Amino acid sequence: MLTLKLITEETERVIAGLEKKHFTDARKAIDEVIAVDKSRRQAQTELDQNLSAAKKLAAEIGMLMKQGKRDEAEEIKAKVAALKETSKELEEKKENAEQEMTRLLCQIPNIPYDEVPEGTCAEDNWVVKSNLKECVLGQDTVGNWDANPVVETAKLPHWELAKKYNLIDFDLGVKITGAGFPVYRGKGARLQRALIDFFLDEAQKSGYEEIMPPTVVNAASGYGTGQLPDKEGQMYHCEVDDLYLIPTAEVPVTNIYRDVILDEKDLPIKNCAYTQCFRREAGSYGKDVRGLNRLHEFSKIEIVRIDTPEHSAESHKEMLSHVEGLLQKLELPYRILRLCGGDQSFTSAICYDFEVYSEAQKRWLEVSSVSNFDTYQANRLKCRVRRTATGKTELCHTLNGSALALPRIVASILENNQTPEGIRVPKVLVPYMGCEMID
């Protein structure tokens, strides 16, 4: 969440940032925070004064008793008792203000960086790079993009290819669990495993330490990375134990550093993790969710960094380069988007999406989001760095990205690599698959 220091010292910049994200009633929300903070500080001041006065009076009681002035001592005792009662009320007032402050701050999103473009929806996102054509920054947007691959012959969608080659059984998944839980089998399962191993090996080559975290987290972890409160109803909740199935490995991995003070010399921290991910995808329906396009359970490799504020922009660039390298090695048509303010997530300060092209569906499929959260998550997590030179602590920056999510990568591989003889396996995956064709 935003820091109170930022809100009170740079109020107009915060409001402008929230308006860029099209956050409703930005000024009203910030004014409420400032008002509650004023009430909290006033209660704290009065509480401190009361406690100080009670302490001074209490010191007088003993002296008066020694001097035999019992009646005066009893009067002061009554005053001290009254001050203590008032102090209890002030303490309660302060605690209520602090709770209200937290509630309000949790409802306010992160503010975007200056380089985040203006815009209200996905059509306004900038296409900053593609392996299909040169991009002009600020001119090429999703809404006017004209570089989609030209497909001369009709292509089968991945759900038909999956059935034809017995790779994925969507109906069996419905029988076992429900829609959005496919069953991979044979070379379809092997392709999943090949991609997981490939992505993890590439992450290790780039210096990421592999983590194998739990796929169920407590409420404190969900709160720490911003998934809770669950405003969109996307988390699977195990109500009896009050635990949550993770929507991404970002949650457990980043929470490793909750309530931790890190040494500056140890940053940046680079972690990666493969997990199953679970999302309810409430309200998702229609042709855009068919097949692997949108699932409730899927495999994903996540990369996470914890860094100093001054180096996090460089870390972000390195993460973007890493994800782009994966798509290049998989020989897939891709484009990179810089998301506009209105299309950014609640917690990100800047985010880039990677999309691959689906030749059969004639549409772009998001396969990765790589975000810098600035101090927004770290403030919730209380994740800090101790500076070597001064010994002082300050909030870290947190970053994460998919590297990569498997379902749409599999869809794109199947659709883009189909031939009359079968599905061509990307060269980089052949050692993992043990074959060059899926037939």
C-alpha positions in Angstrom: 0.0 0.0 0.0 1.0 3.6 -0.4 3.0 5.0 2.5 1.5 7.7 4.7 4.6 9.8 4.2 4.1 9.8 0.4 0.4 10.7 0.8 1.0 13.6 3.2 4.1 15.0 1.6 3.2 14.6 -2.1 -0.6 14.7 -2.0 -1.1 16.2 -5.4 1.2 13.8 -7.2 -0.5 10.9 -5.5 -4.0 12.2 -6.6 -2.7 12.7 -10.1 -1.3 9.2 -10.2 -4.6 7.7 -9.0 -6.5 9.7 -11.6 -4.1 8.3 -14.2 -5.2 4.8 -13.1 -8.8 6.0 -13.3 -9.4 5.3 -9.6 -12.8 6.7 -8.7 -12.9 9.7 -6.3 -9.1 9.8 -5.9 -9.2 13.2 -4.1 -12.0 12.1 -1.7 -10.1 8.9 -0.8 -6.8 10.8 -0.1 -8.7 13.5 1.9 -10.2 10.7 4.1 -6.8 9.2 4.8 -5.4 12.6 5.7 -8.3 13.3 8.0 -8.0 10.0 9.8 -4.3 10.5 10.1 -5.0 13.9 11.7 -7.4 12.3 14.2 -4.8 9.6 15.0 -2.1 12.1 15.6 -4.3 14.3 17.7 -5.3 11.3 19.8 -1.6 10.3 20.1 -0.6 13.8 21.2 -3.4 14.0 23.9 -2.5 10.5 25.0 1.2 11.4 25.4 0.2 14.5 27.4 -2.1 12.5 29.6 0.4 9.8 30.4 3.1 12.5 31.1 0.7 14.4 33.5 -0.3 11.2 35.2 3.3 10.2 35.7 4.2 13.6 37.3 1.2 13.5 39.6 1.9 9.9 40.6 5.4 11.0 41.7 3.8 13.6 44.0 1.6 11.1 45.8 4.5 9.4 47.6 5.9 12.7 48.8 2.6 13.9 50.1 2.0 10.6 52.0 5.5 10.9 53.6 4.5 14.4 54.7 1.3 13.2 56.2 -0.8 15.1 53.7 -3.2 12.1 53.1 -6.2 14.2 51.9 -4.1 16.0 49.3 -2.6 12.6 48.2 -6.1 11.2 47.8 -7.1 14.1 45.6 -4.2 13.6 43.4 -4.9 9.9 43.2 -8.4 10.7 42.0 -6.9 13.0 39.3 -4.5 10.2 38.2 -7.4 7.7 38.0 -9.3 10.2 35.9 -6.3 10.7 33.6 -5.9 7.0 33.2 -9.5 6.6 32.3 -9.2 9.3 29.7 -6.0 7.7 28.5 -7.9 4.4 27.9 -10.4 6.3 25.8 -7.6 8.0 23.8 -5.8 4.7 23.3 -9.0 3.2 21.9 -9.6 6.2 19.7 -6.0 6.0 18.4 -6.3 2.2 17.7 -9.6 2.7 15.9 -8.1 5.5 13.7 -5.1 3.2 12.9 -7.5 0.4 11.9 -9.5 2.8 9.8 -6.3 4.0 8.2 -5.3 0.5 7.2 -8.8 -0.2 5.8 -8.7 3.0 3.7 -5.1 2.4 2.5 -6.0 -1.1 1.4 -8.6 0.3 -0.9 -6.2 2.7 -2.7 -4.1 1.3 -5.6 -0.5 2.0 -6.3 0.3 5.0 -8.4 1.9 4.6 -11.8 5.3 5.8 -12.9 5.5 8.8 -15.2 6.4 6.7 -18.2 3.1 4.8 -17.9 0.9 6.0 -20.8 -2.5 7.6 -20.4 -5.4 5.4 -21.3 -8.5 3.7 -20.0 -8.4 0.1 -21.5 -6.3 -2.5 -23.3 -6.8 -0.8 -26.6 -4.7 2.1 -25.3 -1.7 0.0 -24.3 1.5 0.8 -26.2 3.2 -1.9 -28.3 6.8 -1.2 -27.5 8.5 -4.2 -29.2 7.7 -7.1 -31.5 9.5 -9.6 -33.6 7.0 -8.9 -36.4 7.8 -5.2 -37.1 9.6 -2.2 -35.7 7.5 -0.2 -33.2 7.2 3.5 -32.8 6.9 4.3 -29.1 3.6 6.1 -28.3 2.2 5.6 -31.8 1.7 1.9 -32.1 -1.1 0.9 -29.7 -3.1 -2.2 -29.4 -6.0 -0.4 -31.0 -4.2 0.5 -34.2 -1.8 -2.5 -34.5 -1.6 -3.8 -38.0 1.2 -6.4 -37.9 -0.7 -9.6 -37.3 0.8 -12.6 -39.1 -0.8 -13.4 -42.4 -1.9 -17.1 -42.4 -2.3 -18.4 -45.9 -4.0 -21.7 -45.0 -6.6 -22.4 -42.4 -5.3 -23.5 -39.0 -6.9 -25.7 -36.4 -7.4 -24.2 -33.0 -5.4 -25.8 -30.2 -8.4 -27.6 -28.7 -9.0 -29.5 -31.9 -5.3 -30.3 -32.2 -5.3 -31.5 -28.6 -8.1 -33.9 -29.4 -6.6 -35.0 -32.8 -3.3 -36.0 -31.2 -4.7 -37.1 -27.8 -2.8 -34.4 -25.9 -5.4 -32.8 -23.6 -8.8 -34.1 -22.5 -11.1 -31.2 -21.6 -14.1 -33.4 -21.2 -12.4 -35.7 -18.7 -11.3 -32.6 -16.7 -15.0 -31.6 -16.5 -15.9 -35.1 -15.3 -13.2 -35.2 -12.6 -13.5 -31.6 -11.4 -15.3 -29.1 -13.7 -14.7 -26.7 -16.6 -11.3 -25.1 -16.5 -9.4 -28.1 -15.2 -8.0 -30.0 -18.2 -6.3 -33.4 -18.1 -3.0 -33.6 -20.0 -1.9 -37.0 -21.2 0.8 -38.6 -23.3 2.9 -36.1 -25.2 0.6 -33.4 -24.0 1.8 -34.1 -20.4 5.4 -34.4 -21.6 5.1 -31.0 -23.3 4.0 -29.5 -20.0 7.0 -31.1 -18.2 9.4 -30.1 -21.0 8.3 -26.4 -20.7 8.5 -26.5 -16.9 12.1 -27.9 -17.0 13.1 -25.5 -19.8 11.8 -22.4 -18.0 13.4 -23.4 -14.7 16.8 -24.2 -16.4 16.8 -20.9 -18.1 15.9 -19.1 -14.8 18.8 -20.9 -13.1 21.2 -19.8 -15.9 20.1 -16.2 -15.3 21.0 -16.5 -11.6 17.6 -17.2 -10.0 17.5 -19.5 -7.0 14.7 -22.0 -7.3 12.1 -22.2 -4.6 9.5 -24.9 -4.1 6.9 -23.1 -2.0 3.5 -24.2 -0.6 0.5 -23.7 -2.9 -1.7 -22.8 0.0 -1.1 -19.6 2.0 -2.6 -17.9 5.0 -4.4 -14.6 5.0 -1.3 -12.6 6.1 0.5 -13.7 2.9 -2.4 -12.8 0.7 -2.6 -9.4 2.3 1.2 -8.9 2.0 1.3 -9.1 -1.8 -2.1 -7.4 -2.3 -4.3 -10.3 -3.3 -6.3 -9.7 -0.2 -8.7 -8.1 0.3 -10.0 -10.1 -2.7 -11.9 -7.3 -4.5 -12.7 -9.4 -7.6 -13.4 -12.7 -5.9 -10.6 -14.6 -7.7 -9.1 -16.5 -4.8 -10.1 -20.1 -3.8 -10.7 -20.0 -0.1 -10.5 -23.0 2.2 -12.9 -21.6 4.8 -12.5 -24.2 7.6 -8.7 -23.5 7.9 -8.9 -19.9 6.6 -6.3 -20.7 3.9 -6.1 -19.7 0.2 -5.0 -21.5 -2.9 -2.3 -19.4 -4.6 -3.1 -17.5 -7.8 0.6 -17.3 -8.6 3.9 -18.2 -6.9 4.5 -14.5 -6.4 2.4 -14.8 -3.2 4.4 -17.4 -1.2 7.8 -16.5 -2.7 7.5 -12.7 -2.0 6.2 -13.5 1.5 9.5 -15.2 2.3 10.7 -11.7 3.0 7.7 -10.5 5.0 8.8 -8.9 8.3 12.5 -9.2 7.2 15.3 -6.6 7.2 17.7 -7.5 4.4 21.3 -6.4 4.1 22.0 -4.1 1.2 24.9 -6.3 0.0 22.5 -9.2 -0.5 20.3 -7.4 -3.0 19.0 -7.9 -5.5 17.5 -11.2 -4.4 16.4 -13.4 -7.3 14.1 -16.3 -6.9 12.1 -18.5 -9.2 9.4 -21.0 -8.6 7.2 -23.5 -10.5 3.8 -24.0 -9.0 0.2 -24.9 -9.9 -1.9 -21.8 -9.8 -5.6 -21.4 -9.0 -7.9 -18.7 -10.1 -11.7 -18.7 -9.9 -11.9 -16.4 -13.0 -15.3 -15.2 -11.9 -17.5 -13.9 -14.7 -15.3 -15.4 -17.5 -17.2 -17.0 -20.3 -17.6 -17.2 -24.1 -15.2 -18.0 -26.9 -12.2 -16.2 -25.4 -12.1 -18.7 -22.5 -12.3 -21.8 -24.7 -9.6 -24.5 -24.5 -6.5 -23.3 -22.7 -7.3 -19.7 -23.0 -8.5 -19.3 -19.4 -8.2 -22.0 -16.8 -9.0 -22.3 -13.1 -5.8 -24.4 -12.5 -2.6 -24.1 -14.5 1.2 -24.4 -14.3 3.4 -21.3 -14.2 7.0 -20.4 -13.5 7.4 -17.1 -11.6 10.4 -14.9 -11.2 10.6 -12.6 -8.2 13.1 -9.9 -7.2 13.7 -7.9 -4.1 15.8 -4.9 -4.8 16.9 -1.4 -3.7 14.9 1.5 -5.0 17.8 2.9 -7.0 18.4 -0.4 -8.8 14.9 -1.8 -9.3 14.4 -0.2 -12.8 17.5 -2.0 -14.0 16.2 -5.3 -12.4 12.9 -4.7 -14.3 14.8 -4.4 -17.6 16.7 -7.6 -16.9 13.5 -9.4 -16.2 11.9 -8.2 -19.4 14.9 -9.3 -21.4 14.8 -12.7 -19.7 11.1 -13.3 -20.7 11.7 -12.0 -24.2 14.6 -14.5 -24.6 12.3 -17.4 -23.7 9.8 -16.4 -26.4 12.6 -16.0 -28.9 14.0 -19.4 -28.1 10.5 -20.9 -28.5 10.3 -19.3 -32.0 6.9 -17.7 -31.3 5.5 -14.5 -32.8 5.3 -12.0 -29.8 4.8 -8.4 -28.9 5.5 -6.5 -25.7 3.0 -4.0 -24.3 3.5 -1.2 -21.9 0.2 -1.1 -20.1 -1.6 2.2 -19.8 -2.8 3.6 -16.5 -6.4 2.3 -16.8 -5.3 -1.3 -17.7 -2.7 -1.7 -14.9 -3.2 -4.0 -12.0 -4.1 -2.6 -8.5 -0.6 -3.1 -7.1 1.8 -2.3 -9.9 3.7 0.9 -10.6 4.6 -0.1 -14.1 3.8 -3.3 -16.0 4.7 -4.9 -19.3 2.6 -7.7 -20.9 4.0 -10.2 -23.3 1.6 -11.7 -25.8 2.0 -14.5 -28.4 -0.1 -14.8 -31.5 -2.7 -17.5 -32.0 -2.8 -18.3 -35.7 -6.0 -20.3 -35.5 -7.9 -17.9 -33.2 -6.4 -14.8 -35.0 -5.8 -13.1 -31.7 -3.1 -12.2 -29.2 -2.8 -14.2 -26.0 -1.2 -12.8 -22.9 1.5 -15.1 -21.5 3.4 -12.9 -19.0 3.1 -9.8 -17.0 6.3 -8.3 -15.6 5.8 -5.7 -12.9 7.6 -3.3 -10.7 5.6 -2.6 -7.5 7.9 0.1 -6.1 7.4 0.1 -2.3 3.7 -0.8 -2.5 4.0 -4.5 -1.6 7.1 -3.9 0.6 5.1 -1.5 2.8 2.5 -4.2 3.4 5.1 -6.9 3.9 7.3 -4.7 6.1 10.2 -5.8 3.9 13.2 -3.4 4.4 16.8 -3.0 3.5 19.5 -2.0 5.9 21.9 0.5 4.2 25.6 -0.5 4.6 26.9 3.1 4.9 24.4 4.5 7.4 22.8 1.4 9.1 19.4 3.0 8.5 16.5 0.9 7.0 14.1 1.7 4.2 11.5 -0.1 2.2 12.6 -2.4 -0.6 11.2 -2.6 -4.1 9.5 -5.8 -5.2 9.2 -7.1 -8.7 7.8 -10.2 -10.3 6.8 -11.7 -13.7 5.7 -14.9 -15.3 8.5 -16.8 -17.0 6.3 -18.3 -18.3 2.6 -19.3 -17.8 2.1 -22.6 -19.7 -1.5 -22.8 -21.0 -1.3 -20.1 -23.7 2.3 -21.0 -24.5 1.1 -24.5 -25.2 -1.8 -23.2 -27.3 0.5 -21.0 -29.3 3.1 -23.8 -29.9 0.3 -26.2 -31.1 -1.3 -23.7 -33.4 1.8 -22.0 -34.8 3.7 -25.2 -35.4 1.1 -27.4 -36.9 2.0 -29.2 -40.2 0.4 -31.9 -42.3 2.8 -34.4 -40.5 2.0 -33.2 -37.0 3.1 -30.6 -34.5 6.7 -29.4 -34.9 8.5 -29.3 -31.5 10.5 -26.1 -31.1 14.2 -26.9 -31.3 15.0 -25.8 -27.8 12.4 -28.2 -26.4 13.6 -31.3 -28.4 16.1 -32.4 -25.8 13.3 -32.2 -23.1 10.7 -33.8 -25.3 12.8 -36.6 -26.8 11.2 -36.0 -30.2 11.0 -33.5 -33.0 7.3 -34.0 -33.9 4.1 -34.6 -32.0 2.1 -37.0 -34.3 
